[in-house]
Structure formats: structure tokens, C-alpha cells
Amino acid sequence: MDEVQLGTDAGTQFAFAPSQGPRKTRTCFNHRNGNAMTAVHVGYIGLGAMGGALARRLIGTCRLHVWDLNPQTASRFEAAGAVVAPTAAEVARQCKIVLLCLPRSSDVHHLMFGPEGMAEALAPGSIVIDQTSGVPEETRAIARELALRGVVMLDAPVAGGVAAAEEGRITMMVSGPDSAFQQVAHVLNAISPTVVRCGERLGDGQAIKMLNNAMNAACRLATLEVVAMGRKQGLSLAAMTEAINQSTGRSRISQVALPALLAGKPSSDFALPLMVKDVDQAIHLSMKAGAPIPIAGVARALLQIGVNTVGPKARLEDMIGLIESMAATRLRDDVDQVEVPDTADASAQHPVIGYVGLGAMGGAIARRLLDSSCEVHIHDVRADAVRDLEAAGAVVAPDLPSLARACDVIMICVPTSAVVREVLFGRGGLGEGLSKGKIVVDQTTGDPAATRAMAAELEALGVAMIDAPVSGGPKGAAEGKIVTFCGGQQQAFARVRAILQRTGPTVVYFGPSGSGNVAKLIKNTLGACNRLIAYETVALGVKIGLKLGDMERVINKSSGWTQAFERIMPALASGGQTAQLRLELMVKDLDLACRLGMEAGAPMLIAHTVRSTVEAGANELGGDANLDELSRLYEARAGIRFADAATKN
């Protein structure tokens, strides 16, 4: 696949259109001889929200002819200098290049071959560019009929939204004969410089767009459902948005929709019935191909509930209200996020730190603290982990009570909250050496309820407890880039914030004890949902003959992007690893998150589906299997091998 950027804004001048103010007029160029092409006649049919935005990009670059079922819509183009044709067939008679953007492939077929269809008016050698989010097989059938008349067809759907189309930032996915593409590349580039070739097989651009939209829908709803659970647990949307977008749970939805929600602004004007149509097309494709996409099925059901509840004129944005209603909460914050006072005193500037639990994550954090010139005392049941850090300058504590007596702040990173309790209150535990004024920082991804119970017990001893799980992995800790999710007493948090910032600048306070663990579980759940959405969607793409590289390059620039998708695509091609996480721990985190949802009355339909799938994967592959091995399950379900779809150099 090639990304083509031809005929950019050369020959720019300013012009005025009635009621539009100043605009740029761009000149298309013939790439063979450089002559201006403003006299070339180009047609555009279908001037809805997206089609209208795309067509407006062509004004001033060519002699533009337009037609739409709604005469009032077309008349606005006449005021800007376009020719409004009386029929679609007249556009075909006047133009050798005709672009279409209609709701469905069936509409394209009717436009071409129905009463007064435009196919009869197309001259041999004409090129039709279909920008509809259509069905690949139906598009190929239309192209076969047009080929009998000497007419060539390309498909060129777009992703990125109406605002991006208006600004020329849209991503365009083009497939079909390369000879035809070369003839129209300057026209497509006048709409957007981001034109991505998806090969010569017609319909592959539409197929990738279909997969992108299915991913967008599923990720959107998963994000809203999980954030609704967080709101019911008392977390602010502002804090969740900040942390998610700095973590591996981020997506185009979290980066665009959540900030817009915070600001009280819409993030999309997309019609909800059209999104149902797009997901329906992906599901029909999966049924025909024999590649199941169950998460997309759940997303489709939620979207249909939205249409049935709000009505046929519903917008995608209306799903926010539906998710709020289902969870009986409000996603937007009622008050501003609480600011934590900086009450750290001089004696706390150089505290003695203890670290218990020197596994992959804990060991990396402890080493980072040592590298930041902290005095660190350590304890672990594994002698080799202790030796490595001792050589780096750490002080080895003979036992847990001794470590507690020697340190001002004691940090813990162990597998589960049950192990934290044993470390704190078991025989020979930290509790035997703790005294009033000390602070325990638990970096375990744990059970919020268990964390609150332990915090209450420590408070009786005059000891504060902060839950502070992290995101970013051992590599992020070593580089000082991890994100820390915090809960607990505000004054205690203020005392340890500077310590936590030594391992990564993004340290977010969420509220009372247990809130940090809730936030981390939200992030982990989103990461798991996004990963499995990517697996099932890409498996379908491979089953229908798409290449991994094509899907990767398009979706990474489109509305279906997630950080999980970006991480796993190279690994699917190479068989490499993206992270080190045992499936049994992934199941543990998803169990905790889904239980939080049940306790709070937040449905989280997609998260529960993902939890069940990961649990089944752990049973089949073994709890010790790494999370990347889940890809094998999707290969088996779809009857494919991801590596077979890797782009050959």
C-alpha cells in the first residue's frame, strides 16, 4: 500500500463565495505535464453531511458539477460556483470523473441502473469513484456491470468525521485498478492529502472502512460503559480522561469523545442508523466469511436499542444518554475536579523509602527510585531479586518489621490484595514495625474493597495508606514514564506525590481510599476490550483477504484506532510479544472490574463479554500463558493465520 500525496495546494488564491467569507481556491494539476486542470469537469453526487464536506473541497480546483435528491442542498453549491445539474445522468454526461457518496451500496446500484439511471449517460473511459461506506461484494457487482460499458470504478471511502473532511484532514482508503487511480489521484488529493492505496482489488477500501467503523462503535460503547461504572464508583470524568489518555487504555474515542463530553460539546454528528448499518455490514460479512465477531454483535445490539429508544433521527452522540440511563448515572462531572494541596513538609523532601515485592514491575520501580538518588530499603522472598538491587545501592532489610521501622514511606507491589494483607498484617509482617506518621503506598492492582478495609486498619495505628497502582510496564518504569492512579487521604497523597513522580510525571489523584485501584481496573478493562476488539476485527479482515499492513496503516489514522491495535499489529505479523502479563492476572483484573460494575449497578455488557472470552482463553491456553497468546484463539476461531497476511517485502 502506498500513501499518495499529489497535487497539494499549489496555485493558491483567495476568493469569496456568498455567505462563506474568504476561502482558499486550489488548483488541480495534471501530473504528467503540470498544466492547470481547473477546466476539468468533475461530478459529485450525494451532498449529505459527509458528501457535502468532501465535495466542497473540490470547489475552485475543477469545474464542479453536483446533484442531490435535495435541491436546496445542491443550490448552496451553486452559490459557491458549482454547476447544479438537473439529474444525476446529466452529471454523467458532462463529466469523465464522477464521485458518489450515498448511504448504501443499494442506493449506488439504483442510481446507476434504476429509472433514468446514470450508467447509460457515462461515456466509455469514464471513472466512477464510490465514497460510500458500502458492501465490497455489491460494489464489485456494480463495477462488473459498468465495465461492460467501458467504465472503470474505484472505491474511496473516508474516515475521520465531517470536521476533518471540511479541513482536508480526512483519511481516504482507495482500492481498484492502479491505472484509473493514477488518472484521478489529483482529484482525490484535492479533497485530502492523506490518500492511502489499499491495493488493486476493488472493494478492499470499503472493507477496511467497514472494519474501522465496527471497531469505532465497539470501542466507543466499551469506553462509555466502563467510564459509567467509574462515575458510579465516585471517580470524576476529568481524572479518568486524563489517566486513560496517558495509558495503554487510550483510543481515538477517549482522545476525542471524552474531552468533548467534559467540555459539554458533541464529538460527532454521525447518524445512529447509519452506524447500525455499518456494523450490520461487518456482521453480515463475518457470517459469510465464517469469522465470528461477538463483541461487534454486542455493540450492534446496543446501537439498535439506541435507535429504538431515541428514534430514527437519532445521532451517534445520543448513545451517551442511553449508556447514562442504563447505568443510572451522569457521565459529565457535576463539580470541578478536586485539587490536592501540596502539604509536603521539609522533612518529607528526602524520605527513606522501603520497597516490598521486587518482581518485574516492583523491581523496575525500585531501581528507578534508586536511580533518582533515593535511599531505598528492599525486601523480597527471592534472593536473586534482592541481590541485583543491592548491587545497585539498595539496603537489604533482614525482615519486614525492620524495613517498616527504618523507612518513612513503605511501598508494596505484589500480585493480589490477599498478598498485601499478608505482608501488612501476617506474622512477621510490616505491621509489627509500623508506627504513627508512616505512609504505606500499595502499588498492587488490587481489590478496592480490600484496600479500603486495610486502609481503615492502618488508620487505627496512625498510618496512612495510599493505593497507587501504575500503568506502563517495567519498560515505562525504567524510563520514568509510568502513569500512577492514586486514592487515599489527600494530605498523605500530597506527602508522597513527589516520590511517585520520580517514576513518571503523570500522577493522578482520584479520591478516597480504593479510588486508585478502581481507576487502574478501568484502564485495564479498556485495554483488554480494545485488544480483543482488534483481534476479532483483524481476524475477519484476514479471512476476507486483507493484508495486515493495509489495515494497520489505515486504521492507525482513523476513528477505530486504539493504542492496543497499534501495539498488536506488528506482533501479529512477526509473532512477537507486546507485553508480559499472565492470563490469570488479566482474568483477575477483569473479574474485579466486572464485580465493581455489578455492585454499582452498571451493566458493562462489552466488558463482561471480554471477561468471559479471556477466562475461556486462560482455561484453554493455561493461566500462565502470556496475553499475546490470545491471538491463537482468534486464529482458530476464524480459521486463519495472522502471519500469512503479513505484507511481504
C-alpha positions as CSV (number, residue, x, y, z in Angstrom):
1,M,0.0,0.0,0.0
2,D,1.2,3.5,-0.8
3,E,0.2,6.7,0.8
4,V,-0.1,9.2,-2.1
5,Q,0.3,12.9,-1.6
6,L,0.0,14.6,-5.0
7,G,-1.1,18.0,-6.3
8,T,-1.1,19.8,-2.9
9,D,-2.2,23.4,-2.6
10,A,-0.3,24.9,-5.4
11,G,-1.6,27.9,-7.2
12,T,-3.5,29.1,-4.1
13,Q,-5.5,32.3,-4.3
14,F,-8.3,33.8,-2.2
15,A,-11.9,34.1,-3.4
16,F,-15.2,34.9,-1.9
17,A,-18.4,32.9,-2.0
18,P,-21.7,34.4,-0.8
19,S,-22.2,33.9,3.0
20,Q,-19.0,31.9,3.2
21,G,-16.3,34.6,3.7
22,P,-12.8,34.1,2.4
23,R,-11.8,30.7,1.3
24,K,-8.8,29.2,-0.5
25,T,-9.2,28.2,-4.1
26,R,-6.9,25.3,-5.0
27,T,-5.8,24.3,-8.5
28,C,-5.6,20.7,-9.6
29,F,-2.6,19.8,-11.7
30,N,-2.1,17.2,-14.4
31,H,0.8,15.3,-13.0
32,R,2.2,14.4,-16.4
33,N,2.7,17.9,-17.7
34,G,2.0,20.3,-14.8
35,N,-0.8,22.1,-16.7
36,A,-3.6,23.6,-14.6
37,M,-6.7,21.5,-14.5
38,T,-9.4,23.9,-13.4
39,A,-11.2,23.3,-16.7
40,V,-11.6,19.6,-16.0
41,H,-15.2,18.7,-15.3
42,V,-15.7,16.6,-12.1
43,G,-19.0,15.5,-10.8
44,Y,-20.1,14.8,-7.2
45,I,-23.4,13.1,-6.4
46,G,-24.7,12.8,-2.8
47,L,-24.3,16.0,-0.8
48,G,-25.2,14.9,2.7
49,A,-23.1,15.8,5.8
50,M,-20.0,13.8,4.6
51,G,-20.5,14.0,0.8
52,G,-21.2,17.8,1.0
53,A,-18.0,18.3,3.1
54,L,-15.9,16.3,0.6
55,A,-17.4,18.0,-2.4
56,R,-16.8,21.5,-1.0
57,R,-13.1,20.6,-1.0
58,L,-13.3,20.5,-4.9
59,I,-14.7,24.0,-5.3
60,G,-12.1,26.0,-7.2
61,T,-10.0,23.0,-8.2
62,C,-12.0,22.0,-11.2
63,R,-15.3,22.6,-12.9
64,L,-17.5,21.0,-10.3
65,H,-21.0,19.6,-11.3
66,V,-23.2,18.4,-8.4
67,W,-26.5,16.7,-7.9
68,D,-28.5,15.7,-4.8
69,L,-32.0,14.5,-4.2
70,N,-32.5,17.6,-2.0
71,P,-32.5,20.6,-4.4
72,Q,-32.0,23.0,-1.5
73,T,-28.7,21.3,-0.6
74,A,-27.5,21.4,-4.2
75,S,-28.4,25.1,-4.5
76,R,-25.9,26.1,-1.8
77,F,-23.2,24.7,-4.1
78,E,-24.4,26.9,-7.0
79,A,-23.8,30.0,-4.8
80,A,-20.2,28.8,-4.3
81,G,-19.6,28.4,-8.1
82,A,-20.5,24.8,-8.8
83,V,-22.9,23.8,-11.6
84,V,-26.1,22.2,-10.3
85,A,-27.3,19.5,-12.7
86,P,-31.0,18.7,-13.1
87,T,-30.3,15.0,-12.9
88,A,-27.6,12.6,-12.0
89,A,-27.5,11.4,-15.6
90,E,-26.7,15.0,-16.7
91,V,-23.7,15.0,-14.3
92,A,-22.5,11.8,-16.0
93,R,-22.9,13.3,-19.5
94,Q,-20.8,16.4,-18.5
95,C,-18.0,14.7,-16.5
96,K,-15.5,11.9,-17.1
97,I,-14.8,11.7,-13.4
98,V,-17.8,11.3,-11.1
99,L,-17.6,10.8,-7.3
100,L,-20.5,9.4,-5.3
101,C,-21.3,9.4,-1.5
102,L,-24.6,7.7,-0.8
103,P,-26.0,6.0,2.3
104,R,-25.8,2.4,1.0
105,S,-24.4,0.3,-1.9
106,S,-28.0,-0.5,-2.9
107,D,-28.5,3.3,-3.4
108,V,-25.5,3.3,-5.7
109,H,-26.9,0.4,-7.7
110,H,-30.3,2.2,-8.0
111,L,-28.6,5.4,-9.0
112,M,-26.7,3.6,-11.8
113,F,-29.2,1.2,-13.1
114,G,-32.6,2.3,-11.9
115,P,-35.1,4.5,-13.8
116,E,-33.2,7.4,-15.5
117,G,-30.0,5.8,-14.2
118,M,-26.7,7.5,-14.9
119,A,-24.9,4.4,-16.2
120,E,-26.4,5.0,-19.7
121,A,-25.0,8.5,-19.7
122,L,-21.5,7.6,-18.7
123,A,-19.1,7.6,-21.7
124,P,-16.6,4.8,-22.2
125,G,-13.4,5.7,-20.4
126,S,-15.2,7.4,-17.5
127,I,-14.1,6.8,-13.9
128,V,-16.7,6.4,-11.1
129,I,-15.2,6.9,-7.6
130,D,-17.6,5.5,-4.9
131,Q,-17.0,7.1,-1.5
132,T,-20.0,5.3,0.1
133,S,-19.3,3.2,3.1
134,G,-20.6,0.3,1.1
135,V,-20.5,-3.5,0.8
136,P,-17.5,-4.8,-1.1
137,E,-19.3,-7.6,-3.0
138,E,-22.1,-5.2,-4.1
139,T,-19.6,-2.7,-5.2
140,R,-17.7,-5.3,-7.3
141,A,-21.0,-6.4,-8.9
142,I,-21.8,-2.8,-9.9
143,A,-18.3,-2.4,-11.3
144,R,-18.7,-5.6,-13.4
145,E,-21.8,-4.1,-15.0
146,L,-20.1,-0.8,-15.6
147,A,-17.1,-2.5,-17.1
148,L,-19.3,-3.8,-19.9
149,R,-19.9,-0.1,-20.8
150,G,-16.2,0.7,-20.7
151,V,-16.5,2.5,-17.3
152,V,-14.0,1.9,-14.5
153,M,-14.8,2.0,-10.8
154,L,-12.8,2.8,-7.7
155,D,-13.9,2.7,-4.1
156,A,-12.6,5.5,-1.9
157,P,-14.4,5.6,1.5
158,V,-13.2,8.0,4.1
159,A,-12.6,8.0,7.9
160,G,-12.2,10.9,10.3
161,G,-15.5,12.7,10.5
162,V,-17.2,15.6,8.9
163,A,-15.0,18.3,10.6
164,A,-11.8,16.5,9.3
165,A,-13.3,16.4,5.8
166,E,-14.1,20.1,5.8
167,E,-10.5,20.8,6.9
168,G,-8.9,18.5,4.4
169,R,-7.7,16.1,7.2
170,I,-9.8,13.1,6.2
171,T,-8.2,9.7,5.6
172,M,-9.2,8.2,2.3
173,M,-8.9,4.5,1.5
174,V,-8.7,3.8,-2.2
175,S,-8.8,0.4,-4.0
176,G,-9.2,-0.6,-7.6
177,P,-7.2,-0.5,-10.8
178,D,-3.9,1.4,-10.5
179,S,-4.2,2.9,-14.0
180,A,-7.5,4.5,-13.1
181,F,-6.2,5.7,-9.7
182,Q,-3.3,7.5,-11.4
183,Q,-5.7,9.4,-13.6
184,V,-7.8,10.7,-10.6
185,A,-5.2,11.0,-7.9
186,H,-5.0,14.7,-8.3
187,V,-8.8,15.0,-7.7
188,L,-8.6,12.8,-4.6
189,N,-5.7,14.7,-3.3
190,A,-7.6,18.0,-3.6
191,I,-10.0,16.6,-1.1
192,S,-7.3,15.4,1.3
193,P,-3.5,14.8,1.1
194,T,-4.0,11.6,3.1
195,V,-4.9,9.1,0.3
196,V,-3.9,5.5,1.2
197,R,-3.8,2.9,-1.5
198,C,-5.4,-0.4,-0.4
199,G,-4.5,-2.4,-3.5
200,E,-6.0,-3.2,-6.9
201,R,-8.8,-5.4,-5.7
202,L,-11.9,-3.3,-5.8
203,G,-13.8,-3.1,-2.5
204,D,-10.9,-3.6,-0.2
205,G,-11.0,0.1,0.8
206,Q,-14.7,-0.3,1.7
207,A,-13.8,-3.5,3.6
208,I,-11.2,-1.7,5.7
209,K,-13.6,1.2,6.3
210,M,-16.2,-1.3,7.5
211,L,-13.8,-2.9,9.9
212,N,-12.7,0.6,11.1
213,N,-16.3,1.6,11.8
214,A,-17.1,-1.7,13.6
215,M,-14.0,-1.1,15.8
216,N,-15.1,2.5,16.4
217,A,-18.6,1.5,17.5
218,A,-17.4,-1.2,19.8
219,C,-14.6,0.9,21.4
220,R,-16.9,3.8,21.8
221,L,-19.5,1.8,23.7
222,A,-17.0,-0.1,25.8
223,T,-15.4,3.2,26.8
224,L,-18.7,4.8,27.8
225,E,-19.9,1.7,29.7
226,V,-16.7,1.4,31.7
227,V,-16.5,5.1,32.4
228,A,-20.1,5.0,33.6
229,M,-19.0,2.4,36.1
230,G,-16.2,4.7,37.3
231,R,-18.6,7.6,37.7
232,K,-20.9,5.3,39.9
233,Q,-17.8,4.5,41.9
234,G,-17.3,8.2,42.6
235,L,-14.5,8.9,40.1
236,S,-14.5,12.2,38.2
237,L,-14.7,12.1,34.4
238,A,-11.9,14.7,34.3
239,A,-9.5,12.5,36.2
240,M,-10.4,9.3,34.3
241,T,-10.0,11.1,31.0
242,E,-6.5,12.3,31.9
243,A,-5.3,9.0,33.2
244,I,-6.8,6.9,30.3
245,N,-5.3,9.1,27.7
246,Q,-1.8,8.8,29.2
247,S,-2.1,5.0,29.5
248,T,-2.4,1.9,27.3
249,G,-6.2,2.1,27.5
250,R,-6.4,5.1,25.2
251,S,-8.2,5.2,21.9
252,R,-9.4,7.7,19.4
253,I,-12.7,7.7,21.4
254,S,-11.0,8.5,24.7
255,Q,-9.0,11.2,23.0
256,V,-11.9,12.9,21.2
257,A,-15.2,11.9,22.8
258,L,-14.3,12.1,26.4
259,P,-12.7,15.6,26.3
260,A,-15.7,16.8,24.2
261,L,-18.1,15.4,26.9
262,L,-16.1,17.2,29.6
263,A,-16.5,20.5,27.6
264,G,-20.2,19.9,27.1
265,K,-19.7,19.7,23.3
266,P,-20.7,16.9,20.8
267,S,-17.9,14.9,19.3
268,S,-19.8,13.5,16.4
269,D,-22.8,14.4,14.1
270,F,-23.0,10.9,12.7
271,A,-26.5,9.4,12.2
272,L,-27.1,6.5,14.6
273,P,-29.0,4.4,12.0
274,L,-26.0,4.7,9.6
275,M,-23.7,3.4,12.3
276,V,-26.1,0.5,12.8
277,K,-25.9,-0.1,9.0
278,D,-22.1,-0.1,9.0
279,V,-21.9,-2.6,11.9
280,D,-24.6,-4.7,10.3
281,Q,-22.5,-4.9,7.1
282,A,-19.5,-6.0,9.1
283,I,-21.5,-8.7,10.9
284,H,-23.0,-9.9,7.6
285,L,-19.5,-10.1,6.2
286,S,-18.3,-12.1,9.2
287,M,-21.3,-14.5,8.8
288,K,-20.4,-15.1,5.1
289,A,-16.7,-15.5,5.8
290,G,-17.1,-17.7,8.9
291,A,-15.1,-15.4,11.2
292,P,-17.1,-14.5,14.3
293,I,-17.1,-11.0,15.8
294,P,-19.1,-11.4,19.0
295,I,-18.1,-8.0,20.6
296,A,-19.3,-6.3,17.4
297,G,-22.6,-8.2,17.9
298,V,-23.0,-6.7,21.4
299,A,-22.2,-3.3,20.2
300,R,-24.7,-3.6,17.4
301,A,-27.4,-4.6,19.9
302,L,-26.7,-1.5,22.0
303,L,-26.8,0.7,18.9
304,Q,-30.1,-0.8,17.9
305,I,-31.5,-0.1,21.4
306,G,-30.4,3.5,20.9
307,V,-32.3,3.8,17.6
308,N,-35.4,2.1,19.1
309,T,-35.3,4.3,22.1
310,V,-34.4,7.7,20.6
311,G,-36.0,7.2,17.2
312,P,-34.8,7.1,13.5
313,K,-33.3,10.6,13.6
314,A,-31.0,9.7,16.5
315,R,-27.4,10.7,16.3
316,L,-24.4,8.6,17.5
317,E,-24.0,11.2,20.2
318,D,-27.3,10.0,21.7
319,M,-25.7,6.8,22.8
320,I,-24.2,8.8,25.7
321,G,-27.7,9.4,27.1
322,L,-28.6,5.7,26.6
323,I,-25.5,4.5,28.5
324,E,-26.2,7.0,31.3
325,S,-29.8,5.7,31.5
326,M,-28.7,2.1,31.6
327,A,-26.2,2.8,34.4
328,A,-28.4,5.3,36.2
329,T,-25.6,7.9,36.3
330,R,-24.4,11.0,34.6
331,L,-21.0,10.9,32.8
332,R,-20.2,14.5,32.9
333,D,-18.8,15.8,36.2
334,D,-21.2,17.8,38.4
335,V,-18.3,19.8,40.0
336,D,-14.8,20.6,39.1
337,Q,-12.1,18.1,39.9
338,V,-10.7,18.4,43.4
339,E,-7.3,20.0,43.6
340,V,-4.9,18.3,46.1
341,P,-3.0,20.8,48.3
342,D,0.8,20.5,48.3
343,T,1.3,20.0,52.0
344,A,4.7,18.2,51.9
345,D,6.9,19.5,54.6
346,A,10.7,19.9,54.6
347,S,11.2,16.6,56.5
348,A,9.4,14.8,53.7
349,Q,11.7,16.0,50.9
350,H,14.2,13.2,51.3
351,P,12.2,10.3,53.0
352,V,13.7,6.9,53.5
353,I,11.7,4.5,51.2
354,G,11.1,0.9,51.7
355,Y,10.0,-1.4,48.8
356,V,8.5,-4.8,49.2
357,G,7.9,-7.0,46.1
358,L,10.6,-6.9,43.5
359,G,9.0,-8.7,40.6
360,A,9.2,-7.3,37.1
361,M,7.2,-4.2,37.9
362,G,8.2,-3.6,41.5
363,G,11.8,-4.3,40.8
364,A,11.8,-1.7,37.9
365,I,10.1,0.9,40.1
366,A,12.6,0.3,43.0
367,R,15.5,0.6,40.6
368,R,14.1,3.9,39.2
369,L,13.9,5.3,42.7
370,L,17.5,4.3,43.3
371,D,18.5,6.0,40.1
372,S,16.7,9.1,41.3
373,S,19.0,9.3,44.3
374,C,16.5,8.0,46.8
375,E,17.5,5.9,49.8
376,V,15.7,2.6,49.3
377,H,15.4,-0.4,51.6
378,I,14.2,-3.6,50.0
379,H,12.7,-6.9,50.8
380,D,11.6,-9.9,48.7
381,V,11.4,-13.6,49.2
382,R,13.6,-14.2,46.2
383,A,17.2,-13.8,46.9
384,D,18.2,-13.1,43.3
385,A,15.9,-10.1,43.1
386,V,17.4,-8.7,46.3
387,R,21.0,-9.2,45.1
388,D,20.5,-7.3,41.9
389,L,19.2,-4.2,43.6
390,E,21.6,-4.4,46.5
391,A,24.4,-4.2,43.9
392,A,22.7,-1.0,42.6
393,G,22.8,0.6,46.1
394,A,19.7,-0.6,47.9
395,V,19.8,-1.5,51.6
396,V,18.6,-5.1,52.2
397,A,16.2,-5.3,55.2
398,P,16.6,-8.6,57.2
399,D,12.8,-8.8,57.6
400,L,9.6,-6.8,57.1
401,P,9.3,-5.3,60.6
402,S,12.9,-4.0,60.3
403,L,12.1,-2.4,57.0
404,A,9.0,-0.8,58.4
405,R,10.9,0.7,61.4
406,A,13.7,2.1,59.1
407,C,11.5,3.8,56.5
408,D,9.2,6.7,56.3
409,V,7.3,5.5,53.2
410,I,6.8,1.8,52.6
411,M,5.8,0.8,49.0
412,I,4.3,-2.6,48.1
413,C,3.9,-4.3,44.7
414,V,2.7,-7.9,44.9
415,P,0.2,-10.0,42.8
416,T,-3.0,-9.6,44.8
417,S,-4.7,-7.8,47.7
418,A,-4.6,-11.0,49.7
419,V,-0.8,-11.0,49.5
420,V,-0.8,-7.3,50.5
421,R,-2.8,-8.2,53.6
422,E,-0.3,-11.0,54.5
423,V,2.6,-8.6,54.0
424,L,1.0,-6.0,56.3
425,F,-0.7,-8.0,59.0
426,G,0.6,-11.5,58.7
427,R,3.1,-13.0,61.2
428,G,6.4,-11.2,60.8
429,G,4.7,-8.6,58.6
430,L,5.2,-4.8,58.3
431,G,2.5,-4.1,60.9
432,E,4.9,-5.2,63.6
433,G,7.3,-2.3,62.7
434,L,4.9,0.4,61.6
435,S,4.4,3.5,63.8
436,K,2.3,6.6,63.7
437,G,3.1,9.0,60.9
438,K,4.4,6.5,58.4
439,I,2.7,6.0,55.0
440,V,2.1,2.8,53.1
441,V,1.8,3.0,49.3
442,D,0.3,0.0,47.7
443,Q,1.1,-0.3,44.0
444,T,-0.6,-3.6,43.6
445,T,-3.5,-3.7,41.1
446,G,-5.9,-4.8,43.8
447,D,-9.5,-5.1,45.1
448,P,-10.8,-1.7,46.0
449,A,-12.9,-3.1,48.9
450,A,-9.9,-5.0,50.3
451,T,-7.8,-1.8,50.0
452,R,-10.4,0.3,51.9
453,A,-10.5,-2.4,54.7
454,M,-6.7,-2.4,55.1
455,A,-6.6,1.4,55.0
456,A,-9.0,1.5,57.9
457,E,-7.0,-0.9,59.9
458,L,-3.8,1.0,59.3
459,E,-5.5,4.3,60.2
460,A,-6.2,2.9,63.6
461,L,-2.4,2.6,64.0
462,G,-1.9,6.2,62.8
463,V,-0.6,5.0,59.5
464,A,-2.0,6.3,56.2
465,M,-2.4,4.1,53.2
466,I,-2.3,5.3,49.5
467,D,-3.4,2.9,46.7
468,A,-1.2,3.8,43.8
469,P,-1.2,1.1,41.0
470,V,0.6,2.0,37.8
471,S,0.4,1.6,34.0
472,G,3.2,1.5,31.6
473,G,5.0,-1.7,32.4
474,P,8.6,-2.3,33.6
475,K,10.0,-0.5,30.5
476,G,7.9,2.6,31.3
477,A,9.1,2.4,34.9
478,A,12.8,2.2,33.9
479,E,12.3,5.2,31.6
480,G,10.3,7.2,34.2
481,K,7.2,7.3,32.1
482,I,4.6,5.3,34.1
483,V,1.2,6.6,35.0
484,T,0.1,6.3,38.6
485,F,-3.5,6.1,39.7
486,C,-3.9,7.2,43.3
487,G,-6.5,7.0,46.1
488,G,-6.4,7.8,49.8
489,Q,-6.2,10.7,52.2
490,Q,-5.4,13.9,50.4
491,Q,-2.7,15.1,52.9
492,A,-1.0,11.7,52.8
493,F,-1.1,11.7,49.0
494,A,0.5,15.2,48.9
495,R,3.4,13.9,51.0
496,V,4.2,11.1,48.6
497,R,3.3,12.7,45.3
498,A,6.9,13.8,44.7
499,I,8.2,10.3,45.2
500,L,5.6,8.9,42.8
501,Q,6.6,11.5,40.2
502,R,10.1,10.2,40.2
503,T,8.8,7.1,38.3
504,G,6.6,9.1,35.9
505,P,5.3,12.7,35.8
506,T,1.6,11.7,35.4
507,V,0.3,11.0,38.9
508,V,-3.5,11.4,39.1
509,Y,-5.5,11.6,42.3
510,F,-9.0,10.1,42.1
511,G,-10.4,10.4,45.6
512,P,-10.7,8.3,48.8
513,S,-9.1,5.0,49.6
514,G,-9.6,2.4,46.8
515,S,-10.2,5.0,44.1
516,G,-6.8,4.4,42.6
517,N,-7.5,0.7,42.2
518,V,-10.9,1.5,40.7
519,A,-9.2,3.7,38.1
520,K,-6.5,1.2,37.3
521,L,-9.1,-1.5,36.8
522,I,-11.0,0.9,34.4
523,K,-7.8,1.3,32.4
524,N,-7.0,-2.4,32.4
525,T,-10.6,-3.2,31.3
526,L,-10.4,-0.7,28.5
527,G,-7.1,-2.1,27.4
528,A,-8.5,-5.6,27.4
529,C,-11.6,-4.6,25.5
530,N,-9.6,-2.7,22.9
531,R,-7.2,-5.6,22.4
532,L,-10.0,-8.2,21.9
533,I,-11.9,-5.8,19.6
534,A,-8.8,-5.6,17.5
535,Y,-8.2,-9.3,17.5
536,E,-11.7,-10.2,16.3
537,T,-11.9,-7.4,13.7
538,V,-8.4,-8.1,12.2
539,A,-9.1,-11.8,12.1
540,L,-12.2,-11.1,10.0
541,G,-10.1,-8.8,7.7
542,V,-7.5,-11.6,7.2
543,K,-10.3,-14.1,6.4
544,I,-11.6,-11.9,3.6
545,G,-8.2,-11.4,2.1
546,L,-6.9,-8.1,3.6
547,K,-3.3,-7.6,4.4
548,L,-2.2,-6.7,7.9
549,G,-0.1,-3.7,6.7
550,D,-3.1,-2.3,4.8
551,M,-5.4,-2.5,7.8
552,E,-2.7,-1.1,10.1
553,R,-1.8,2.0,8.1
554,V,-5.5,3.0,7.5
555,I,-6.9,2.3,11.0
556,N,-4.0,3.9,12.8
557,K,-5.0,7.1,11.1
558,S,-8.8,6.6,11.5
559,S,-11.6,6.7,14.1
560,G,-11.1,3.0,15.0
561,W,-7.6,3.5,16.3
562,T,-6.7,2.3,19.8
563,Q,-3.3,2.0,21.4
564,A,-3.9,-1.7,21.8
565,F,-4.4,-2.0,18.0
566,E,-1.2,-0.1,17.3
567,R,0.8,-2.3,19.6
568,I,-0.5,-5.7,18.5
569,M,-0.4,-5.3,14.7
570,P,3.4,-5.6,14.3
571,A,3.3,-8.5,16.7
572,L,0.6,-10.3,14.7
573,A,2.8,-10.0,11.6
574,S,6.0,-11.1,13.3
575,G,4.8,-13.4,16.1
576,G,6.4,-11.1,18.7
577,Q,5.3,-10.1,22.1
578,T,3.7,-6.8,23.2
579,A,3.6,-7.2,27.0
580,Q,4.3,-9.5,29.8
581,L,1.1,-10.4,31.6
582,R,-0.2,-13.8,32.6
583,L,-3.7,-14.6,31.5
584,E,-4.6,-15.5,35.1
585,L,-3.8,-11.9,36.2
586,M,-5.8,-10.5,33.3
587,V,-8.8,-12.6,34.4
588,K,-8.3,-11.4,38.0
589,D,-8.4,-7.7,36.9
590,L,-11.5,-8.2,34.7
591,D,-13.2,-10.2,37.5
592,L,-12.7,-7.3,39.9
593,A,-13.8,-4.7,37.3
594,C,-17.0,-6.6,36.4
595,R,-17.8,-7.1,40.1
596,L,-17.5,-3.4,40.7
597,G,-20.0,-2.9,37.8
598,M,-22.4,-5.3,39.4
599,E,-22.1,-3.7,42.8
600,A,-22.7,-0.3,41.3
601,G,-25.5,-1.3,39.0
602,A,-23.5,-0.5,35.8
603,P,-24.2,-3.2,33.1
604,M,-20.9,-3.1,31.2
605,L,-22.1,-5.6,28.5
606,I,-19.0,-5.4,26.4
607,A,-16.6,-5.8,29.4
608,H,-18.5,-8.9,30.6
609,T,-18.2,-10.4,27.1
610,V,-14.5,-9.7,27.1
611,R,-14.0,-11.1,30.6
612,S,-15.7,-14.4,29.6
613,T,-13.5,-14.6,26.5
614,V,-10.3,-14.1,28.4
615,E,-11.4,-16.6,31.1
616,A,-12.1,-19.2,28.4
617,G,-8.7,-18.4,26.9
618,A,-7.0,-18.9,30.3
619,N,-8.7,-22.3,30.6
620,E,-7.7,-23.3,27.1
621,L,-4.1,-21.9,27.0
622,G,-3.3,-22.1,30.7
623,G,-3.3,-19.4,33.3
624,D,0.5,-18.9,32.9
625,A,0.1,-18.1,29.2
626,N,1.0,-14.6,28.2
627,L,-1.8,-12.3,27.0
628,D,-0.4,-12.3,23.4
629,E,-1.2,-15.9,23.1
630,L,-4.9,-14.9,22.9
631,S,-4.3,-14.2,19.2
632,R,-4.1,-18.0,18.7
633,L,-7.7,-18.4,19.8
634,Y,-8.8,-15.9,17.2
635,E,-6.8,-17.6,14.5
636,A,-8.5,-20.9,15.4
637,R,-12.0,-19.3,15.5
638,A,-11.6,-17.7,12.1
639,G,-9.6,-20.5,10.5
640,I,-6.7,-18.2,9.6
641,R,-3.0,-17.4,10.4
642,F,-2.2,-13.8,11.0
643,A,1.3,-14.2,9.8
644,D,0.1,-15.3,6.4
645,A,-1.4,-11.8,5.9
646,A,1.8,-10.0,6.7
647,T,3.0,-7.7,3.9
648,K,5.9,-9.3,2.1
649,N,8.9,-7.0,1.5
